[in-house]
């Protein structure tokens, strides 16, 4: 087994497509429980975010990994993070 190449850890694409995408996906899932309607059984706002988490992550991952404009992808993740953080802040502190 060879050593892990350290140049990968210095890559902006690695950090944006890896940990940042996972963090934003989880935050979107948490905020979906607030703004998604509960439905007839009163569980849609809990179950649907859990089911949609892999799809949300995949969309964000492939967008950030395949884009040529890293700045645009970075601002997309920052915007999604800010909007969903604001939703959760208003819900729990307001």
C-alpha positions as CSV (number, residue, x, y, z in Angstrom):
1,X,0.0,0.0,0.0
2,X,1.3,3.4,-0.9
3,X,1.0,6.6,1.1
4,X,-1.9,8.9,0.9
5,X,-1.0,11.8,-1.5
6,X,-0.9,15.0,0.5
7,X,-1.7,17.1,-2.5
8,X,-5.3,15.9,-2.3
9,X,-5.7,17.5,1.1
10,X,-4.6,20.9,-0.3
11,X,-7.2,20.7,-3.1
12,X,-10.2,23.1,-2.8
13,X,-12.3,20.6,-4.8
14,X,-11.6,17.9,-2.2
15,X,-12.9,20.0,0.8
16,X,-15.8,21.5,-1.1
17,X,-17.0,18.1,-2.5
18,X,-16.3,16.2,0.6
19,X,-16.9,17.6,4.1
20,X,-18.6,20.8,3.0
21,X,-21.1,19.0,0.9
22,X,-21.9,16.5,3.7
23,X,-22.3,19.3,6.2
24,X,-24.7,21.3,4.0
25,X,-26.7,18.2,3.1
26,X,-27.2,17.3,6.7
27,X,-28.2,20.9,7.5
28,X,-30.7,20.9,4.6
29,X,-32.2,17.6,6.0
30,X,-32.6,19.1,9.4
31,X,-34.2,22.3,8.1
32,X,-36.6,20.2,5.9
33,X,-38.2,18.9,9.1
34,X,-39.2,22.5,9.8
35,X,-40.5,23.7,6.4
36,X,-41.8,20.5,4.9
37,X,-45.6,19.9,5.6
38,X,-46.3,17.0,8.0
39,X,-48.9,15.3,5.8
40,X,-51.9,13.2,6.9
41,X,-49.9,10.8,9.1
42,X,-47.9,13.6,10.7
43,X,-44.6,11.9,9.8
44,X,-43.9,13.2,6.3
45,X,-41.7,16.1,7.6
46,X,-39.6,13.5,9.4
47,X,-39.4,10.6,7.0
48,X,-39.1,12.5,3.7
49,X,-35.9,14.3,4.7
50,X,-34.3,11.0,5.7
51,X,-35.3,9.4,2.4
52,X,-34.1,12.4,0.4
53,X,-30.8,12.9,2.1
54,X,-28.8,10.6,-0.4
55,X,-30.4,12.5,-3.3
56,X,-29.6,15.9,-1.8
57,X,-26.0,14.8,-1.1
58,X,-25.6,13.3,-4.6
59,X,-26.8,16.5,-6.3
60,X,-24.5,18.7,-4.3
61,X,-21.6,16.4,-4.6
62,X,-21.7,15.9,-8.3
63,X,-22.3,19.7,-8.9
64,X,-19.3,20.6,-6.7
65,X,-17.1,17.9,-8.1
66,X,-17.9,18.4,-11.8
67,X,-18.1,22.2,-12.0
68,X,-15.4,24.3,-13.6
69,X,-16.3,27.4,-11.6
70,X,-15.3,26.5,-8.0
71,X,-16.2,30.0,-6.8
72,X,-19.8,29.6,-7.9
73,X,-20.1,26.2,-6.2
74,X,-18.6,27.6,-3.0
75,X,-21.1,30.4,-2.9
76,X,-23.9,28.0,-3.6
77,X,-23.0,25.9,-0.6
78,X,-22.5,29.1,1.5
79,X,-26.0,30.3,0.5
80,X,-27.7,27.0,1.2
81,X,-25.9,26.9,4.6
82,X,-27.0,30.4,5.5
83,X,-30.6,29.9,4.4
84,X,-31.1,26.6,6.2
85,X,-29.2,27.9,9.3
86,X,-31.6,30.9,9.4
87,X,-34.6,28.6,9.2
88,X,-33.4,26.5,12.1
89,X,-32.4,29.6,14.1
90,X,-35.9,31.2,13.6
91,X,-37.6,27.9,14.6
92,X,-35.6,27.2,17.8
93,X,-34.9,30.8,19.0
94,X,-37.9,32.7,17.7
